[in-house]
């Protein structure tokens, strides 16, 4: 086995062990010694690959965002709604991990980069077919969509209304479409007024 390949596998094993420990305990203060034991590596190896807790959190966040939850393909404004519907299925497949991302400080820290990237993609797509929407209307719509397109929305509907991924995707998708349609309709109405 090549040295780089072995290093990548070791790094991956440490990240997966960290995620497993988070899912098992929901305690973000996981001791490095417990992580090393779970990953089957020495303490020194953990520190070689992740010299700080921030480095471990950043690597874990990158892995979660690309391999577990990830950004769904969003090529057009309708893709924003479809993206959330795909995401809730992924949340349902790893509910303990999704709950940790929604409710814990470490989870919020890990998803902040993902959320910023998602907001940037959403912003670039939403108004491509209706560029004349006033900035305050765009910001208001984007803010509401950010609240809807969120692991916390999934968690709320799952726990308070006992909905599954399909039902949550339909409910939130409906609300997202209402926001988008109303924002576009309002912009068209404002253009027609003399």
C-alpha positions as CSV (number, residue, x, y, z in Angstrom):
1,X,0.0,0.0,0.0
2,X,1.3,3.4,-0.9
3,X,2.2,5.8,2.0
4,X,-0.3,8.5,0.9
5,X,-3.0,5.9,0.6
6,X,-2.3,4.6,4.1
7,X,-2.2,8.2,5.5
8,X,-5.6,8.9,3.9
9,X,-7.1,5.7,5.3
10,X,-5.8,6.5,8.8
11,X,-7.1,10.1,8.6
12,X,-10.5,8.7,7.5
13,X,-10.5,6.2,10.3
14,X,-9.9,8.9,12.9
15,X,-12.7,11.1,11.4
16,X,-15.2,8.2,11.4
17,X,-14.3,7.3,15.0
18,X,-14.9,10.9,16.0
19,X,-18.3,10.8,14.3
20,X,-19.2,7.5,16.0
21,X,-18.2,8.8,19.4
22,X,-20.4,11.9,18.8
23,X,-23.3,9.7,17.8
24,X,-22.8,7.5,20.8
25,X,-22.5,10.2,23.5
26,X,-23.7,13.5,22.0
27,X,-20.8,14.9,24.1
28,X,-18.6,17.2,22.1
29,X,-15.8,17.1,24.7
30,X,-14.5,13.7,23.5
31,X,-11.1,13.0,24.9
32,X,-8.3,12.5,22.4
33,X,-7.4,9.3,24.2
34,X,-10.9,7.9,23.6
35,X,-10.7,9.0,20.0
36,X,-7.4,7.2,19.5
37,X,-8.8,4.0,21.1
38,X,-11.9,4.1,19.0
39,X,-9.9,4.6,15.8
40,X,-7.4,1.9,16.7
41,X,-4.4,4.3,16.5
42,X,-2.0,5.8,19.0
43,X,-2.5,9.2,20.6
44,X,0.5,10.4,18.7
45,X,-1.1,9.4,15.4
46,X,-4.2,11.4,16.2
47,X,-2.1,14.5,16.9
48,X,0.0,13.9,13.8
49,X,-3.0,14.1,11.5
50,X,-5.0,16.6,13.6
51,X,-2.7,18.8,15.7
52,X,-5.7,20.7,17.2
53,X,-9.3,20.2,17.9
54,X,-10.1,22.9,15.3
55,X,-8.3,20.9,12.7
56,X,-10.3,17.8,13.6
57,X,-13.6,19.7,13.5
58,X,-12.7,21.2,10.1
59,X,-11.8,17.9,8.6
60,X,-14.9,16.2,10.0
61,X,-17.1,19.0,8.7
62,X,-15.6,18.7,5.2
63,X,-16.1,15.0,5.3
64,X,-19.7,15.3,6.5
65,X,-20.5,17.9,3.9
66,X,-19.1,15.9,1.0
67,X,-19.7,12.3,2.0
68,X,-22.7,12.1,4.3
69,X,-25.0,15.1,3.9
70,X,-23.5,17.1,1.1
71,X,-24.9,19.8,-1.1
72,X,-27.5,18.4,-3.4
73,X,-27.1,19.5,-7.0
74,X,-28.7,22.9,-7.5
75,X,-28.6,24.0,-11.1
76,X,-31.7,26.1,-11.2
77,X,-34.1,27.8,-8.8
78,X,-36.3,24.6,-8.5
79,X,-33.1,22.8,-7.5
80,X,-33.1,24.7,-4.2
81,X,-36.4,23.0,-3.2
82,X,-35.2,19.6,-4.5
83,X,-31.9,20.0,-2.7
84,X,-33.7,20.2,0.7
85,X,-35.9,17.2,-0.2
86,X,-32.7,15.2,-0.9
87,X,-31.1,16.4,2.3
88,X,-33.9,15.4,4.6
89,X,-33.6,11.8,3.3
90,X,-30.0,11.9,4.3
91,X,-30.9,13.4,7.7
92,X,-33.3,10.5,8.3
93,X,-30.6,8.0,7.4
94,X,-28.3,9.4,10.2
95,X,-30.8,11.0,12.7
96,X,-28.5,11.0,15.7
97,X,-25.7,12.8,13.7
98,X,-28.2,15.2,12.2
99,X,-29.5,16.0,15.7
100,X,-26.0,16.7,16.9
101,X,-25.4,19.0,13.9
102,X,-28.6,20.9,14.7
103,X,-28.4,21.2,18.5
104,X,-24.8,21.2,19.7
105,X,-22.1,23.8,19.6
106,X,-19.7,21.5,17.9
107,X,-22.4,20.6,15.3
108,X,-23.1,24.2,14.6
109,X,-19.4,24.8,14.2
110,X,-19.0,21.9,11.8
111,X,-21.9,23.0,9.6
112,X,-21.1,26.7,9.4
113,X,-18.9,26.4,6.4
114,X,-21.5,24.2,4.7
115,X,-24.3,26.7,5.5
116,X,-22.3,29.6,4.0
117,X,-21.6,27.6,0.8
118,X,-25.2,26.7,0.6
119,X,-26.3,30.3,1.0
120,X,-23.9,31.4,-1.7
121,X,-25.1,28.8,-4.1
122,X,-28.8,29.6,-3.3
123,X,-28.2,33.3,-3.8
124,X,-26.6,32.8,-7.2
125,X,-29.4,30.6,-8.5
126,X,-32.6,32.0,-7.1
127,X,-32.9,35.2,-9.0
128,X,-31.3,34.1,-12.3
129,X,-34.7,34.0,-14.0
130,X,-36.0,37.2,-12.4
131,X,-33.1,39.7,-12.0
132,X,-35.4,42.7,-11.4
133,X,-36.4,41.7,-7.8
134,X,-35.5,44.6,-5.4
135,X,-32.7,43.9,-3.0
136,X,-34.8,44.1,0.2
137,X,-37.3,41.5,-1.3
138,X,-34.4,39.2,-2.3
139,X,-32.8,39.5,1.2
140,X,-36.1,38.8,2.9
141,X,-36.8,35.7,0.8
142,X,-33.3,34.4,1.2
143,X,-33.5,34.8,5.0
144,X,-36.8,32.8,5.1
145,X,-35.4,30.2,2.8
146,X,-32.3,29.8,5.0
147,X,-34.6,29.2,8.0
148,X,-36.6,26.6,6.1
149,X,-33.6,24.9,4.3
150,X,-32.0,23.8,7.5
151,X,-31.4,20.7,9.6
152,X,-33.2,22.4,12.5
153,X,-36.4,22.5,10.4
154,X,-36.1,18.8,9.7
155,X,-35.6,18.2,13.4
156,X,-38.6,20.3,14.5
157,X,-41.0,18.6,12.0
158,X,-39.7,15.2,12.9
159,X,-40.0,15.6,16.6
160,X,-43.0,17.8,17.0
161,X,-45.1,16.4,14.1
162,X,-43.7,12.9,13.8
163,X,-43.1,13.4,10.1
164,X,-40.7,11.3,8.0
165,X,-38.3,12.6,5.4
166,X,-40.9,12.5,2.6
167,X,-43.5,14.4,4.5
168,X,-40.9,16.9,5.8
169,X,-39.6,17.4,2.2
170,X,-43.1,18.0,0.9
171,X,-44.0,20.4,3.7
172,X,-40.9,22.5,3.6
173,X,-40.7,22.3,-0.2
174,X,-44.3,23.7,-0.3
175,X,-43.3,26.6,2.0
176,X,-40.1,27.3,0.0
177,X,-42.1,27.4,-3.3
178,X,-44.6,29.8,-1.7
179,X,-41.8,32.2,-0.7
180,X,-40.2,32.0,-4.1
181,X,-43.5,32.4,-6.0
182,X,-44.7,35.3,-3.8
183,X,-41.4,37.1,-4.1
184,X,-41.5,36.8,-7.9
185,X,-45.1,37.7,-8.1
186,X,-44.6,40.8,-6.0
187,X,-41.7,41.9,-8.2
188,X,-43.8,41.5,-11.3
189,X,-46.7,43.5,-9.7
190,X,-44.3,46.3,-8.8
191,X,-42.9,46.5,-12.3
192,X,-46.4,46.9,-13.8
193,X,-47.3,49.8,-11.6
194,X,-46.6,53.2,-13.2
